[in-house]
Amino acid sequence: MNDKKLNNQVKINAEIEYHISQNISDAIDKVLNNINERNPVKLRDFTPQVLVQNGIKDLPMYENPSHIRKNILTDTEAKKLGLSVTAKDHYHGLGKELYIKSIDSLDNPRVIFKNKDNKNYLILTVIKDKRNNNIIVPIEIETKTDVNKVSIDVNRVKSVYGYDRKSPDLNQYIKYSIKNNSLTKIYEQKKQSTNITSQSAFSINNVSQSNKNVNVDTSIK
């Protein structure tokens, strides 16, 4: 391989390494086809640069199998697989393709919030679900997970789901969140670089608030 081709290959590899794991599709299929699978799935080989630039350690990103199933499957699909479907189980029905697209989009988030415990972050993506809701990804940083009985350092994806902006109590919830001061906005994409409409519950007008802290639920749904 000549120098020009080698340099191009190095450039390509550098671009790829900050995106989704090469085996993510097969790993997800394994989780969906075997409900007894317990090994966390590596979603990304590295943490997105935008997060690293905001103080998060560059680690691989994983999510637990049970949460992946709830992100991807609908209630009906979960029942057919023999999974628990109760009032406490929230299946978001993103589908595999949209789920992967959301993970890949973490390189280009719309807004990032940091929890006051400095361990939990919430990322509002530029991707929308089938109901036109912006997809949110809460993560826990610099934690550990066991893969094949080996403990490794990771940044853990807690869930991936569309935030329902049509919720009847959403406006009250946002007002309460601003007063609660649990989250701090640490990053916001420039307006001109996004196609998200101002109708989103997390529109730029709602989250800016002159750098006030905003509390958004980062619990696993």
C-alpha positions, 0 to 999 in steps of 0.5 A, a space after each residue: 500500500 502506497 503512502 497516499 492510500 495508507 494516509 487515507 486508510 488512517 483517516 477513515 479509521 479515525 472517523 469510524 472509531 468515534 461511531 457505532 461498534 462494528 458488530 452492533 447489529 449482530 450483537 443486538 440480534 443476539 439480544 433480541 433472539 435470546 431473551 436469556 442473554 445477559 452480557 451487556 452490548 458494546 454500542 460504541 468503541 469510543 465516547 463521542 468527542 463532544 462528550 469528551 470535550 466536556 470532561 467525560 472520560 473516553 471509554 467504550 459505551 455499553 447498554 444492558 440487554 434488558 434495556 435494549 429490548 425495551 428500547 427496540 421492542 413494542 409491547 406486542 413484540 415483547 409478549 411474543 418473545 415471552 418477555 414480561 409486559 406489565 405496567 412497570 415495563 416500558 417498551 418504547 418500540 423504536 425498532 432496531 434501525 432507529 435505535 442504532 441511528 440514535 446511538 450513532 447520532 450521539 456524535 452530533 447531539 442537540 443538547 447535553 445536560 449534566 446531573 448535579 452528581 456529575 455521574 449522570 448525563 442526559 443527551 437530547 438527540 436530533 433524531 425523532 421517533 415514529 411519533 415525531 418525538 425527539 429521542 433522548 439518551 440518558 447515560 451514566 459515565 465512568 462506571 463498570 460493567 461485567 462482560 463474560 465475567 470480566 469487569 471493564 470501565 465503560 460509559 453506560 447507556 441507560 436507555 434510548 426513547 422518544 420524549 413525548 412532547 404532547 404529555 398534558 403536564 409537560 409544561 408544568 414539568 419543565 417549569 418545575 425542572 428549571 426550579 429544581 436545579 438538578 441538571 446543568 446544560 453543558 452543550 447546545 448545538 447551534 440553531 442553524 445546524 439543526 432541523 429540529 422545529 421550535 415545537 419540540 418540548 426541548 426547543 432551544 427557547 425552553 432549555 436556554 433560560 440564560 444558562 439556568 439549570 434544568 432538571 430532566 428525568 434521567 431515570 431508566 424508562 
